[in-house]
Amino acid sequence: MKEPATPNEEIICSYLKEWDNLDNYILQENSLNLLFNKLCNSNKSIENILLKVSALNDFYSTNIYDTFTVAKHILKCDIDNELENHNKELVNKIALIKMKRKTINFYSFASKYCSHHKPEHYPIYDVYVEKMLMFFKKRDKFDSFKKEDIKNYPRFIEIINNFKVNYNLQQYSLRQIDIYLWLAGKEHFPKTYKKPNRVAGGF
């Protein structure tokens, strides 16, 4: 697999152009933006929150099997003021959700939930973004973070900002860099799926 090229303005622009031509993703994002920012922009009612949690879970396949518990947790967190003030700690606050007898860290989902309210202030964490950041950190040493630091959301944003500075990409927003990292990560670090074991008489 060919490794990612050093980020520059030309490369970022090419990925942003690619994003603009992905009709399925654009329609999905436009639908979520309508839901999050017009139809259900508040997080004061369980009905509004449940609609948003369910839509994210469906569109992004976040594997949340109990959307009602997640919605109740977000309602209890009372997040609207923190969203408005772009509180970076909010993602980790939303992410830790007690389900039955254990607490699950829905970190990627929480970043998506905040991002769809305030996309320019809350970049989305995704495994492809993580792989890209880890690759360039190892190769170019643009930051000294450890892998687990990426799941500390304020540190995650700091890492992306250091990435921008290191490669002279300050003209791009967090959202634009996030799109680039995700698309390039899917291209250069695709998921691999194990082949199912053959059974007797199978093919």
PLY file of the C-alpha trace (Angstrom):
ply
format ascii 1.0
element vertex 203
property float x
property float y
property float z
element edge 202
property int vertex1
property int vertex2
end_header
0.00 0.00 0.00
1.42 3.37 -1.02
2.00 5.62 1.98
0.40 9.08 2.19
2.25 11.98 0.59
3.35 14.93 2.69
0.29 17.19 3.10
0.29 20.45 1.17
-2.25 22.88 -0.24
-2.59 21.01 -3.54
-3.25 17.68 -1.81
-5.76 19.11 0.64
-7.64 20.85 -2.18
-7.79 17.64 -4.20
-9.38 15.73 -1.32
-11.84 18.54 -0.59
-12.82 18.50 -4.25
-13.29 14.74 -4.05
-15.52 15.21 -1.00
-17.68 17.71 -2.88
-18.31 15.09 -5.54
-19.39 12.31 -3.18
-23.12 12.74 -3.65
-24.13 10.07 -1.17
-22.08 11.60 1.65
-23.11 15.14 0.78
-26.81 14.23 0.83
-26.33 12.41 4.11
-24.54 15.38 5.65
-27.15 17.82 4.35
-29.89 15.70 5.91
-28.10 15.59 9.24
-27.43 19.33 9.12
-31.14 19.96 8.58
-31.99 17.77 11.55
-29.30 19.07 13.91
-29.39 22.77 13.09
-32.98 23.51 12.08
-35.51 20.85 12.98
-34.00 19.69 16.29
-31.27 22.18 17.14
-31.98 22.09 20.89
-31.01 19.31 23.28
-33.66 20.06 25.87
-36.13 17.30 24.94
-35.64 13.56 24.78
-37.59 13.43 21.50
-35.21 15.79 19.69
-32.15 14.03 21.03
-33.47 10.57 20.22
-34.11 11.56 16.61
-30.53 12.82 16.26
-28.96 9.82 17.99
-30.98 7.44 15.80
-30.08 9.28 12.59
-26.37 9.30 13.42
-26.49 5.66 14.41
-28.14 4.76 11.10
-26.07 6.93 8.75
-22.72 6.21 10.39
-23.38 2.64 11.56
-22.12 3.49 15.05
-23.48 0.21 16.45
-25.42 1.77 19.32
-27.92 -0.92 20.24
-29.67 1.18 22.90
-30.30 4.63 21.43
-32.76 5.52 24.18
-30.15 5.14 26.94
-27.73 7.28 24.92
-30.40 9.95 24.39
-31.24 10.01 28.12
-27.57 10.42 28.93
-27.20 13.38 26.56
-30.33 15.00 27.99
-28.91 14.64 31.50
-25.62 16.21 30.39
-27.47 19.45 29.51
-25.12 20.30 26.67
-26.54 23.33 24.85
-24.53 26.01 26.68
-21.35 24.01 26.38
-21.92 23.52 22.65
-22.51 27.24 22.21
-19.27 27.99 24.06
-17.38 25.30 22.12
-16.32 23.48 25.26
-13.81 20.87 24.09
-14.31 18.74 27.21
-17.89 18.07 26.12
-17.06 15.19 23.78
-15.49 13.11 26.53
-18.39 14.03 28.81
-20.94 12.71 26.31
-18.84 9.70 25.33
-18.88 7.79 28.63
-22.29 6.16 28.90
-23.37 3.63 31.48
-25.25 0.73 29.92
-26.54 -1.90 32.29
-23.54 -2.81 34.47
-20.69 -1.28 32.49
-19.60 2.06 31.10
-18.94 2.22 27.36
-16.84 4.90 25.67
-18.74 6.07 22.58
-15.97 8.52 21.72
-16.37 8.55 17.93
-20.14 8.89 18.23
-19.80 11.76 20.72
-17.46 13.64 18.39
-19.98 13.17 15.55
-22.86 14.38 17.73
-21.03 17.59 18.66
-19.64 18.07 15.17
-23.06 18.06 13.57
-24.05 20.91 15.85
-20.80 22.88 15.44
-18.74 21.38 12.58
-16.09 24.11 12.54
-15.30 23.60 16.22
-15.64 19.85 16.70
-13.68 17.68 14.24
-14.80 14.05 14.07
-12.67 11.29 15.51
-12.54 8.20 13.31
-10.14 5.27 13.05
-8.95 6.55 9.64
-8.17 9.97 11.11
-6.28 8.26 13.92
-4.22 6.18 11.50
-3.25 9.24 9.46
-2.21 11.21 12.53
-0.21 8.26 13.89
1.52 7.77 10.53
2.67 11.39 10.22
3.60 11.59 13.88
5.86 8.56 13.48
7.35 9.72 10.17
7.65 13.48 10.66
7.36 13.84 14.45
5.01 16.84 14.16
3.83 16.13 17.73
4.84 13.86 20.62
1.40 12.42 21.43
0.69 8.80 22.26
-2.11 6.83 20.62
-4.33 7.07 23.71
-3.99 10.88 23.70
-6.15 11.03 20.58
-9.13 9.96 22.68
-8.67 12.92 24.99
-10.69 15.36 22.90
-8.98 18.67 23.83
-5.65 16.98 23.09
-7.08 15.63 19.82
-7.87 19.17 18.67
-4.43 20.34 19.77
-2.85 17.53 17.72
-4.79 18.56 14.60
-3.81 22.20 15.11
-0.15 21.17 15.47
-0.55 19.14 12.28
-1.82 22.24 10.49
1.08 24.37 11.72
3.72 21.76 10.91
2.59 21.44 7.29
1.69 25.12 6.86
-2.04 24.44 6.49
-3.38 27.13 8.81
-5.69 28.45 6.10
-7.83 25.32 6.40
-10.48 24.83 9.05
-10.61 21.93 11.48
-13.49 20.56 9.43
-11.53 20.69 6.18
-8.48 19.00 7.69
-10.78 16.39 9.22
-12.29 15.62 5.80
-8.82 15.29 4.26
-7.59 12.97 7.04
-10.67 10.77 6.74
-10.63 10.44 2.95
-6.86 9.90 2.79
-7.06 7.44 5.67
-9.70 5.38 3.85
-7.47 5.36 0.77
-4.14 4.53 2.41
-5.24 2.47 5.41
-8.34 0.55 4.29
-9.95 -1.88 6.67
-9.10 -5.49 6.11
-11.67 -8.18 6.67
-10.81 -11.74 7.53
-12.13 -14.32 5.13
-14.75 -16.56 6.73
-13.56 -20.04 7.67
-14.66 -22.64 5.19
-16.93 -25.35 6.52
-17.12 -28.90 5.30
-18.74 -29.00 1.92
-18.48 -25.21 1.54
-16.76 -23.17 -1.16
0 1
1 2
2 3
3 4
4 5
5 6
6 7
7 8
8 9
9 10
10 11
11 12
12 13
13 14
14 15
15 16
16 17
17 18
18 19
19 20
20 21
21 22
22 23
23 24
24 25
25 26
26 27
27 28
28 29
29 30
30 31
31 32
32 33
33 34
34 35
35 36
36 37
37 38
38 39
39 40
40 41
41 42
42 43
43 44
44 45
45 46
46 47
47 48
48 49
49 50
50 51
51 52
52 53
53 54
54 55
55 56
56 57
57 58
58 59
59 60
60 61
61 62
62 63
63 64
64 65
65 66
66 67
67 68
68 69
69 70
70 71
71 72
72 73
73 74
74 75
75 76
76 77
77 78
78 79
79 80
80 81
81 82
82 83
83 84
84 85
85 86
86 87
87 88
88 89
89 90
90 91
91 92
92 93
93 94
94 95
95 96
96 97
97 98
98 99
99 100
100 101
101 102
102 103
103 104
104 105
105 106
106 107
107 108
108 109
109 110
110 111
111 112
112 113
113 114
114 115
115 116
116 117
117 118
118 119
119 120
120 121
121 122
122 123
123 124
124 125
125 126
126 127
127 128
128 129
129 130
130 131
131 132
132 133
133 134
134 135
135 136
136 137
137 138
138 139
139 140
140 141
141 142
142 143
143 144
144 145
145 146
146 147
147 148
148 149
149 150
150 151
151 152
152 153
153 154
154 155
155 156
156 157
157 158
158 159
159 160
160 161
161 162
162 163
163 164
164 165
165 166
166 167
167 168
168 169
169 170
170 171
171 172
172 173
173 174
174 175
175 176
176 177
177 178
178 179
179 180
180 181
181 182
182 183
183 184
184 185
185 186
186 187
187 188
188 189
189 190
190 191
191 192
192 193
193 194
194 195
195 196
196 197
197 198
198 199
199 200
200 201
201 202
